[in-house]
């Protein structure tokens, strides 16, 4: 996971979350009646103390996550967006049991995980798996792909059988990939290996932390399509963290916006994009790069020609080029495999 500096000023005391936002008490977001809850956060707060800079004064306290309450129903694709330093990764670590809140409760499928040792959380490793931002740094370069994918199975005492070969096929890699090492693959292929490893113990929840931000634009769509397929095929709950609003819009059905450790707005993805309520959400949407604005003043034909040439030079497929040039809000991404992915 990427490190985040969470030392941002919090919203003013008079700045309350918008309707449906995730705050404290009665403002907390709850799952719909009749749906099981996969992830529940109750008043979660996380603070860190900066290193001491004086012999007489302790280091300043940084409030990374501030009183977040949230329920994510099982089977939902949930997006978490915000700028760097907003507390996304800190919240993600607490959900996955890699960090503990200073106060509040974290429950996975109704079971509390806060304050538990890693030994006590062994059951969690089977139910919840992660896909990290940089696949190269999350894959052991000394291990072959077969060993990497089988590692969570061995750790959980699950028979391997033909699982590795089946998972390689599910993520679109040939069977002979199992004999190779991570450095012998492209970035997109390494992320496919990461997805296969995450699926190995048959989890209920998949957490993806910026899974395509380190990839070339030409393969991002393919990895997003893969995540789409495995979430549906394995009936997973997805928590997708990103600073890229267009990516979250393609993948997630619900989204929460995080700022300075607080979730300021949450709701169905299309509703939030079409009618954002919080000023910070509107600011984020306004900051999304727009091709037309960036190239304003040129004719439509010139814009199309220059854009098409630039994308083709990067190896982007024709369908994706057409989607960008035509400025469609949610294009149908191609399923064909890029040989360089």
Secondary structure as the mmCIF struct_conf table of DSSP 4:
data_model
#
loop_
_struct_conf.conf_type_id
_struct_conf.id
_struct_conf.beg_label_comp_id
_struct_conf.beg_label_asym_id
_struct_conf.beg_label_seq_id
_struct_conf.end_label_comp_id
_struct_conf.end_label_asym_id
_struct_conf.end_label_seq_id
HELX_LH_PP_P HELX_LH_PP_P1 UNK A 9 UNK A 12
TURN_TY1_P TURN_TY1_P1 UNK A 13 UNK A 14
HELX_LH_PP_P HELX_LH_PP_P2 UNK A 16 UNK A 18
TURN_TY1_P TURN_TY1_P2 UNK A 19 UNK A 20
BEND BEND1 UNK A 24 UNK A 24
HELX_RH_3T_P HELX_RH_3T_P1 UNK A 25 UNK A 27
STRN STRN1 UNK A 29 UNK A 29
HELX_LH_PP_P HELX_LH_PP_P3 UNK A 31 UNK A 32
TURN_TY1_P TURN_TY1_P3 UNK A 33 UNK A 34
BEND BEND2 UNK A 35 UNK A 35
STRN STRN2 UNK A 37 UNK A 49
HELX_LH_PP_P HELX_LH_PP_P4 UNK A 50 UNK A 52
BEND BEND3 UNK A 54 UNK A 57
HELX_LH_PP_P HELX_LH_PP_P5 UNK A 58 UNK A 60
STRN STRN3 UNK A 61 UNK A 73
TURN_TY1_P TURN_TY1_P4 UNK A 74 UNK A 75
STRN STRN4 UNK A 77 UNK A 81
TURN_TY1_P TURN_TY1_P5 UNK A 84 UNK A 85
BEND BEND4 UNK A 86 UNK A 87
HELX_RH_AL_P HELX_RH_AL_P1 UNK A 88 UNK A 95
TURN_TY1_P TURN_TY1_P6 UNK A 96 UNK A 97
BEND BEND5 UNK A 98 UNK A 99
BEND BEND6 UNK A 102 UNK A 102
STRN STRN5 UNK A 103 UNK A 108
TURN_TY1_P TURN_TY1_P7 UNK A 109 UNK A 110
STRN STRN6 UNK A 111 UNK A 112
TURN_TY1_P TURN_TY1_P8 UNK A 114 UNK A 115
TURN_TY1_P TURN_TY1_P9 UNK A 118 UNK A 121
HELX_RH_AL_P HELX_RH_AL_P2 UNK A 122 UNK A 127
STRN STRN7 UNK A 128 UNK A 131
BEND BEND7 UNK A 133 UNK A 133
HELX_RH_AL_P HELX_RH_AL_P3 UNK A 135 UNK A 138
BEND BEND8 UNK A 139 UNK A 139
TURN_TY1_P TURN_TY1_P10 UNK A 141 UNK A 142
BEND BEND9 UNK A 143 UNK A 143
STRN STRN8 UNK A 144 UNK A 144
HELX_RH_AL_P HELX_RH_AL_P4 UNK A 145 UNK A 156
TURN_TY1_P TURN_TY1_P11 UNK A 157 UNK A 157
TURN_TY1_P TURN_TY1_P12 UNK A 161 UNK A 162
HELX_RH_AL_P HELX_RH_AL_P5 UNK A 163 UNK A 170
TURN_TY1_P TURN_TY1_P13 UNK A 171 UNK A 172
HELX_RH_3T_P HELX_RH_3T_P2 UNK A 175 UNK A 179
BEND BEND10 UNK A 180 UNK A 180
STRN STRN9 UNK A 181 UNK A 181
HELX_RH_3T_P HELX_RH_3T_P3 UNK A 182 UNK A 184
BEND BEND11 UNK A 185 UNK A 185
HELX_RH_AL_P HELX_RH_AL_P6 UNK A 187 UNK A 199
TURN_TY1_P TURN_TY1_P14 UNK A 200 UNK A 201
BEND BEND12 UNK A 204 UNK A 204
STRN STRN10 UNK A 205 UNK A 209
BEND BEND13 UNK A 210 UNK A 210
TURN_TY1_P TURN_TY1_P15 UNK A 211 UNK A 214
BEND BEND14 UNK A 215 UNK A 215
HELX_RH_AL_P HELX_RH_AL_P7 UNK A 217 UNK A 233
TURN_TY1_P TURN_TY1_P16 UNK A 234 UNK A 235
STRN STRN11 UNK A 237 UNK A 242
BEND BEND15 UNK A 243 UNK A 243
HELX_RH_AL_P HELX_RH_AL_P8 UNK A 245 UNK A 251
BEND BEND16 UNK A 253 UNK A 253
STRN STRN12 UNK A 254 UNK A 259
TURN_TY1_P TURN_TY1_P17 UNK A 260 UNK A 261
STRN STRN13 UNK A 262 UNK A 268
HELX_RH_AL_P HELX_RH_AL_P9 UNK A 269 UNK A 274
BEND BEND17 UNK A 275 UNK A 275
BEND BEND18 UNK A 278 UNK A 278
HELX_RH_AL_P HELX_RH_AL_P10 UNK A 279 UNK A 286
TURN_TY1_P TURN_TY1_P18 UNK A 287 UNK A 287
BEND BEND19 UNK A 288 UNK A 288
HELX_RH_AL_P HELX_RH_AL_P11 UNK A 291 UNK A 294
TURN_TY1_P TURN_TY1_P19 UNK A 295 UNK A 297
BEND BEND20 UNK A 298 UNK A 298
HELX_RH_AL_P HELX_RH_AL_P12 UNK A 300 UNK A 313
TURN_TY1_P TURN_TY1_P20 UNK A 314 UNK A 315
HELX_RH_AL_P HELX_RH_AL_P13 UNK A 318 UNK A 326
TURN_TY1_P TURN_TY1_P21 UNK A 327 UNK A 327
TURN_TY1_P TURN_TY1_P22 UNK A 329 UNK A 330
BEND BEND21 UNK A 336 UNK A 336
HELX_LH_PP_P HELX_LH_PP_P6 UNK A 337 UNK A 338
TURN_TY1_P TURN_TY1_P23 UNK A 339 UNK A 340
#
